Amino acid sequence: MPVERGDRVRLHYRLALPDGKEVESSFSGEPVEIEVGARQVPPGLDDALLGLERGDRRRLEFRAGDAVMGDYDPERVQGIDLDDFPEDVTPGPGVVIGFALPSGEELPGLVREIGERHAVVDFNHPLAGRDFVYEVEIVEIRKRTEGEGSGLRTED
């Protein structure tokens, strides 16, 4: 049976740049599990999984204009006073640092530059405004049981 919104899907994925450079992959380890439509993956990827079946393997190309990872926003690049970094963190160009939000969530930022008194930190997603490729392989689909809001049954 094909993937539908609300299904829990176990899948392997590979995220790469168009030139083939791998960003991350689950193929050498355990598959990941997501609920399709629950905003656990970028919206374009969620939509691309619809209709796939167990065993299907697809290459999904996304263009920067698709805004799957968001458009690059210069407003998300900020200067942060070096005194505001935790004592156990040494910021340097290319270092990714997690910044605590008031909500308790963590937002990763990439240090672009270090000045005498501040660092320039980029809070855009690393693939924002870039083309990229997902390769996915559906390992298992668990369907919601009709009449049960969160009940699942495994597809045979």
N, C-alpha and C positions, 0 to 999 in steps of 0.2 A: 504494500500500500504506500502511496506517495506521502511525502512530508506535507503537513498542513500546519497552520498557526495553532499554537498550543501544544504541539507534539514536543516531547523531549527527545532530542537527537544526540547520539554519540557519533562523533566524527573525528577524522584526522584532518588537519589543515596544514598548509604551507603558505606563508605570506612572503612574497618576493617583489623585488623591483622588476620593471620590464626587461632589464638586461640579465635577469636570472639571479641576481644577488639575493640570497635568502636573508630575510629579516628574522623570521622565527618559524618553527615547525613542530608539530606533534608526531610526525611519522616515525620517529625513532623511539617513541615512548608510548604512553597511554593516550587513547583518544580523549577528547574533551567532551563534556556534555552540556548542552544548552537547551533552553526552552525557546522554540521558534516563536518570534513575535514579542518576546519579553524584554526587548532592548538590551540583550546581553552581548550582542555583536552589532557592528554597524548596520544601519537599515538596509543598505543595498545588498549586503551579504544575507541577511535574514530573508529578503525577498527572493534571492537567487536560489535558496535552498528549497523553496516551495516546489512541489512536484517531483523532487528527486526521490529515489527509492534506495533501499538497502543495497549496498554494493556499487552504487553509482559513484563515479569519479568524474569531477568536472574541473575545468580551468576557467576561472571567472576573472575577466579583465575589467578593471575600474579606471576611469579617466579622472584627472584632477577636477574637471568640471562637474563630475557626478556628486561631488561634495560628500562622499561617503565618510571620509575622515575629517570633513570640514574644510572650508577654504582657509588658506593661510591668512591670519589676521595680525597685522603689525601691532595692533593694540594689546595683543597678548604677550608682547615682548616688553619687559619691564626692568628698570634699574632697581636693584635692591641693595641697601646699605650693608656692607660686609659685617657690621656689628649685629645685624639682625639674623645672621646665620647661627645655628647651634654651635657650641664650642667644639663638639666632636666632628664637625663637618669642615672639610677643607675644599672650598669651591675652586674649580679650575676649568678652563675651557674644555668642553666635551663631557663634563661630569653631569650626570642626571641626579637631581636631588629631590626628595619628596618633601613638599611643603604642607603643613597641617592647615586645613581650612577651619573656620569657626564651627562648621557642622561636624567636625571630627574626621571627615574624609581627607585623603591625601591626594595632592595634585602634583604630578611630576613636572619638573622644570629642567630644561637643558641650559647649562651655563654656556653662554656664547663668548663672553669677554670678561676679563677681570681688570678693573681699574684700581687706582690707589685707595679709593674709599667705597666703591660699589662694584657690584657684578651686574652684567646684563644677562637676564634669564628669559628664555623663550618657553612659554607655556602652551604653545601650539602642539597638536599631536605631531609626532615626527613625520608622518606621511600626509599631513595636511597640505593640500594644494599640489600633490604629486600623483602620478600614475602608479598603480601597483597591481599585482596579480595574486589572487587566492586560488589555491588548488585544494579541493575538498574531496573526501571520500566518506560516504555515509556508512557507518559501521552498524548502527542499530537505530530503530525508530520505535518509540513507545508512544502509543496513541492514548488520548484521554478516553475514558470509558463514558459512553453516553449516559446522561443523567447524573453523573458525578462530576462536580466542579473540578476536583483535583485528582480524581482517581485515574490511574493509568493502567493500560494493559500492554503487554509486550507484543509487538507484531511477530507473527510466525513466518 
